[in-house]
């Protein structure tokens, strides 16, 4: 893919982070760091769009997901994460 020079305005703090990434070898240049961030953002938005389609398809077949179901799943996820943290923190035999 070709490259094109553009002028953008960014927060100084983020520019400092990009410069540190270059300094520590985590990025080839500030431009590449910003390009990677833009690609990551695009990929995230594509995943969210796909998720929206899946949810819409599910709801067409099974009905709308209720707030109660969402809250139950949140609690289940919290419980699973807490159990995982406990397992990871316990001494190994």
N, C-alpha and C positions, 0 to 999 in steps of 0.2 A: 504494500500500500504506500502511496506517495505521501510526502509530508508537505505541510504548508505553514509558513510563518504567520503568526497572528499576534496581536497585542491584547493582553488581558490584564485585569487588575485583580490582585489576590491579597488576602490578609497577610500582613508581615509575618505573623507567627507561623502560618503555613509555609510561607516561602523559606523561613528559617528551618523548618522541619525538612523540607525538600533538600535544602543545602546540606543539612546534616546527613541525610540519606546518601547523598553523593560523596560526602567526606568519608563516611564509613564504608563505602563500597556497595551500599544496598541499591544504588541506582547509578546508571551511567552518566546522567545529566539531570538537571532540573526539568528540562523538557521531557525526558523519558519518564521521570517520576510523575509529572502531571499527566502525560499521555496514559500511563498505567492506571492512574486514579480515574481518569475519564473512562477507560475501558472497563474497569471494575464497576463503575457506576452504571454503565450501559448494561453490563451482564446482570447486575442486580435488578435493574428495571425490567429486563427480559424475563428473569425468573419470577418476579412478582406478577407480571402480565400472564405468564403461564399458570401460576397459582390461581389467579383470578378466574381463568377459564375453567380450571379443574373444580374450583369451588362452585362456580355457576352450574357446571354439568352435574355435580353431586346434588346440589339443591334442586335442580330440575327433576332429578330422579327420586330424591328422598325427602324433599321439602326443605324449607329454610332452616338453617342452623340457628338454634335459639341462644339467647344470652346465657341461659342456664347451662346449656351444653358447653358453651365456650368457657364459662367459669369452672365447670367440673373438670374440663380438660386442663385448664391452667393449674388447678390444684393438683391434679394427677401428675402434671409435669414437674411442679415444685416438689412433690413427694418423691418422685423418681430421682430428681437432682440431689435432694438431701440424702437419700439412701446411697447414691453413688459417691457423694462427698464422704460419708461415713465409712464406706467400704475403702475408699482410697486413703483415708486417714488412719485406718486401723493398722496396727502392727502386723507384719506378715510372720507366719509361723515358720 
